[in-house]
């Protein structure tokens, strides 16, 4: 008899052997519209077994790389500073052990906890951010720690010229006006991604993916859906361009599975995570 331990499909390597460590951050205490992202990590892990470990897009297989699934953190609800500290501590341990953290949210605020740890280890880190929303507010209803202000908090750590946003199609006027002077924003699509990648060279990069960058017709299971998003294949093409960057950590967030009873949104999230793991694992046996 063996213990019933559920992992993301193909992510059952021993920790000591793993190059990437996947963990869940089930938190949605600051969600401004429809809550439920706290259930995203568990749903993705469970539904991943409807996917194959093999990617025909890349001709690579999860069985050829080493990923350890650490399960979900037990985060303190109603206390965002403490929850972010817990995420930071987990990420810092993974980085200290020479591995790449892959965090599955949760609302987008969880990125701040992981990024704090990454920025401490890599002070010259840059951020590539795919999202429908700019997330650059100074605060949301007076709260500075919000999923609507997470990239503004990250900017406070790195300053101007380090954050590159793509797919953005929602935010208030103040956000967009502020962003013009502090971050690079590619509205609506990924048009300037190639140029940004060339400019980054071998600099350390943290990648954060808010799944609502996808159009709601593709991905309705999210708390703040925004019409006019990209297709799955457009997103897949964009993330594959990141392969040769020096990715030092990444996250995927904002699935609220209960808003899509078909399960399609959860399947899409799982498939994107599979592709990212295969892209960012360097110690693999390419066929």
C-alpha positions in Angstrom: 0.0 0.0 0.0 1.2 3.5 -0.8 -0.1 6.8 0.5 -2.6 8.7 -1.7 -0.6 11.7 -2.6 -2.0 13.7 -5.6 0.5 15.6 -7.7 0.3 17.5 -11.0 0.7 14.9 -13.7 4.3 13.8 -14.3 5.6 16.0 -11.4 6.6 13.2 -8.9 10.4 13.5 -9.0 12.2 13.4 -5.6 12.9 16.9 -4.3 16.7 16.4 -4.3 16.6 15.5 -8.0 14.1 18.1 -9.1 15.1 21.1 -11.2 11.6 22.8 -10.8 9.5 22.8 -7.7 5.8 23.3 -8.2 3.6 24.5 -5.3 0.1 26.0 -4.9 -0.8 29.3 -3.3 -4.5 29.0 -2.7 -5.3 32.6 -1.7 -8.1 35.0 -2.8 -8.7 37.4 0.1 -8.4 40.6 -2.0 -10.3 39.5 -5.1 -12.2 42.6 -6.2 -15.0 40.9 -8.2 -15.8 37.2 -8.1 -13.9 35.1 -5.5 -12.8 31.5 -5.9 -9.2 31.4 -7.1 -8.3 29.7 -3.8 -9.7 26.5 -5.4 -7.7 26.8 -8.6 -4.5 25.0 -7.5 -6.4 21.9 -6.3 -8.6 21.8 -9.4 -5.6 22.1 -11.8 -3.7 19.3 -9.9 -6.7 17.0 -10.0 -7.8 17.6 -13.5 -4.2 17.4 -14.9 -4.7 13.6 -15.1 -7.0 14.3 -18.1 -3.9 15.5 -19.9 -1.0 13.5 -21.4 2.5 14.1 -20.1 3.6 14.4 -23.7 3.4 17.7 -25.6 2.9 17.5 -29.3 3.5 21.2 -29.5 7.1 20.8 -28.3 7.7 17.0 -28.9 8.8 16.8 -25.2 7.4 14.8 -22.3 7.2 15.6 -18.6 8.7 12.2 -17.9 11.9 13.5 -19.4 12.3 16.3 -16.9 12.4 16.4 -13.1 9.7 18.3 -11.3 8.7 18.0 -7.6 5.1 18.9 -6.6 5.2 20.3 -3.0 1.4 20.5 -2.8 -0.4 23.6 -1.6 0.7 26.0 1.1 -1.7 26.4 4.1 -2.0 30.2 3.9 -3.5 32.5 6.5 -6.8 34.0 5.2 -7.6 37.5 6.1 -3.9 38.4 6.7 -2.3 39.2 3.4 1.1 40.3 4.8 1.5 37.0 6.6 0.3 35.0 3.6 2.9 36.8 1.4 5.5 36.0 4.0 4.7 32.3 3.8 4.9 32.4 0.0 8.2 34.3 0.2 9.7 31.8 2.7 8.7 28.8 0.4 10.1 30.5 -2.7 13.3 31.5 -0.9 13.9 27.9 0.2 13.4 26.6 -3.4 15.9 29.2 -4.7 18.4 28.5 -2.0 18.4 24.8 -3.0 19.2 25.8 -6.6 15.8 25.1 -8.1 13.2 27.0 -10.1 10.0 27.9 -8.3 6.7 27.4 -10.2 3.8 28.8 -8.2 0.2 28.1 -9.1 -2.4 30.6 -7.6 -4.6 31.8 -6.3 -5.2 35.5 -7.0 -2.5 37.5 -8.6 -1.4 39.1 -5.3 0.5 35.9 -4.5 3.0 36.9 -7.1 4.4 39.5 -4.8 5.4 37.0 -2.2 7.3 34.9 -4.7 8.8 37.9 -6.4 10.2 39.3 -3.2 12.3 36.1 -2.7 13.4 36.1 -6.4 14.4 39.8 -6.3 16.5 39.2 -3.2 18.5 36.5 -4.9 18.6 38.2 -8.3 18.6 42.0 -7.7 18.8 42.7 -11.4 15.7 40.6 -12.2 13.1 41.7 -14.8 9.4 40.8 -15.0 7.5 39.6 -18.1 3.8 39.9 -17.3 0.9 38.5 -19.4 -2.5 39.7 -18.2 -5.8 41.4 -19.1 -5.3 43.9 -16.3 -2.4 46.3 -15.6 -2.5 45.7 -11.8 -0.7 49.0 -11.4 -3.0 50.8 -9.0 -1.5 52.5 -6.0 -4.3 50.9 -4.0 -7.7 49.4 -4.4 -10.4 50.9 -2.1 -7.5 52.0 0.2 -5.8 48.6 0.3 -2.2 48.6 -1.1 -1.9 44.8 -0.9 -4.4 43.8 -3.6 -4.5 41.7 -6.8 -5.2 45.0 -8.5 -2.0 46.6 -7.3 0.5 43.7 -7.3 2.6 44.9 -10.2 2.8 48.3 -8.6 4.2 46.7 -5.5 6.7 44.7 -7.7 7.7 47.9 -9.4 8.6 49.3 -6.0 11.2 46.6 -5.7 12.8 47.0 -9.1 12.1 50.5 -10.4 11.6 51.8 -13.9 12.4 49.8 -17.0 12.2 46.3 -15.5 8.5 45.3 -16.1 7.1 44.3 -19.4 3.4 43.8 -19.7 1.5 42.1 -22.6 -2.2 41.6 -23.4 -3.3 44.5 -21.2 -6.8 45.7 -22.0 -8.2 46.9 -18.7 -7.3 49.4 -16.0 -8.3 52.9 -14.9 -6.9 56.0 -16.6 -4.5 56.8 -13.8 -3.0 53.3 -14.1 -2.3 53.7 -17.8 -1.0 57.2 -17.4 1.3 56.2 -14.5 2.5 53.1 -16.4 3.6 55.2 -19.5 6.5 56.6 -17.4 7.5 53.5 -15.4 6.8 50.2 -17.3 6.5 48.9 -20.8 2.9 48.1 -21.7 2.0 46.2 -24.9 -1.8 46.6 -25.0 -4.1 43.9 -26.3 -1.6 41.4 -27.7 2.1 40.3 -27.9 3.3 42.5 -30.8 6.5 43.7 -29.2 7.5 40.6 -27.4 10.3 39.6 -29.8 12.0 42.9 -29.4 11.8 42.8 -25.6 13.2 39.3 -25.5 16.2 40.4 -27.6 16.8 43.3 -25.3 16.7 41.1 -22.2 19.5 38.8 -23.4 20.7 36.6 -20.5 19.3 38.8 -17.7 17.3 37.0 -15.0 13.6 37.1 -15.7 10.5 36.3 -13.6 7.4 35.3 -15.6 3.9 35.9 -14.3 0.9 34.7 -16.2 -2.6 35.8 -15.3 -4.8 33.4 -17.2 -7.4 36.1 -17.9 -5.1 37.3 -20.6 -7.1 34.7 -22.5 -10.4 35.7 -24.0 -13.4 34.6 -21.9 -14.7 32.5 -24.8 -11.5 30.4 -24.2 -11.2 30.9 -20.5 -14.5 31.8 -18.7 -13.4 30.4 -15.4 -11.9 33.5 -13.9 -12.9 36.1 -11.4 -12.6 39.2 -13.6 -13.2 38.2 -17.2 -12.4 40.8 -19.9 -13.6 40.5 -23.5 -11.0 41.0 -26.3 -8.4 38.6 -25.1 -6.0 36.3 -26.9 -6.6 32.7 -28.1 -5.0 29.7 -26.6 -2.7 29.3 -29.6 -1.7 32.9 -29.5 -0.8 32.5 -25.8 1.1 29.3 -26.5 3.1 30.9 -29.3 4.0 33.8 -27.0 5.1 31.7 -24.1 7.2 29.5 -26.3 9.2 32.6 -27.3 10.4 32.8 -23.7 12.3 29.5 -23.9 15.8 30.8 -24.2 15.4 33.5 -21.6 17.1 33.1 -18.2 13.8 32.3 -16.3 14.5 32.2 -12.6 10.9 31.7 -11.5 7.3 31.7 -12.8 3.7 31.6 -11.8 0.3 30.9 -13.2 -2.8 32.3 -11.5 -6.4 33.5 -11.5 -8.3 30.3 -12.3 -11.7 30.2 -10.5 -12.9 26.8 -11.5 -16.5 27.1 -10.3 -17.3 29.7 -13.0 -16.8 27.2 -15.7 -18.8 24.0 -15.0 -17.6 22.4 -18.2 -14.1 22.2 -16.8 -12.6 23.6 -19.9 -10.9 26.5 -18.1 -9.2 24.2 -15.7 -8.0 22.0 -18.6 -6.6 25.0 -20.4 -4.7 26.1 -17.2 -3.3 22.6 -16.8 -2.1 22.5 -20.4 -0.4 25.8 -20.2 1.4 24.7 -17.0 2.6 21.6 -18.7 4.0 23.6 -21.6 5.7 26.0 -19.2 7.4 23.2 -17.3 8.7 21.7 -20.5 9.9 25.1 -21.8 11.7 26.2 -18.7 13.4 22.9 -17.7 16.9 23.0 -19.0 18.1 19.5 -17.9 16.0 17.5 -20.4 16.5 14.9 -23.0 15.3 16.6 -26.2 14.3 14.1 -28.9 
